[in-house]
Amino acid sequence: MLQLMAKNWWALALRGAAAVLFGILALLWPGLTLDVLILVFGAYALVDGIFAIVAAVRAAGRHERWGAPLLEGIVSILAGVIAVVAPLAAAFGFFLLFVAWTILTGVLEIVAAAKLRREIKGEWLLIVSGVLSILLGIFFAAYPGIAIVTMVWCIGIYAILFGILLLVLAFRLRKLAPA
């Protein structure tokens, strides 16, 4: 495995460079990045939905369970159509899901800390984590424009860090490549 990776170090370097470039572009143009991500998701969801429906039809032809793949396909196609036709609605829907997730996660972390209080020390860390999650959700709900851009920035920063790590690995592997 190591020899194969060392021989193809350049492929890792290209992946790393592409990730860094994507990250920089995401930071420079968060709105455009969000639009592109939504459209790519929409295309993926449409294709995924079509394949799920094909799987459901084939399963029905073999007298196997077909309901779940059919439902999955329909939902996926609907999500894809919404993302392509109404990208702002798709972004807002994802945003609302994220806000609900952060608040619910925070509440559940506080509940878990209360239950753990008698068994471990340091449960206050879980309480702080829960409170921070709730506050983040409330902040994002109060300022949705800032929140959506912030999510794209986080993706951009992640892509840059991921790309740098791949580049470092690629050039370390290059030293191990056969001449």
Secondary structure, DSSP 8 states (H G I E B T S, - for coil): -HHHHHHTHHHHHHHHHHHHHHHHHHHH-HHHHHHHHHHHHHHHHHHHHHHHHHHHHHHHHTTS--HHHHHHHHHHHHHHHHHHH-HHHHHHHHHHHHHHHHHHHHHHHHHHHHHHTTT-S-HHHHHHHHHHHHHHHHHHHH-HHHHHHHHHHHHHHHHHHHHHHHHHHHHHHHTTS--
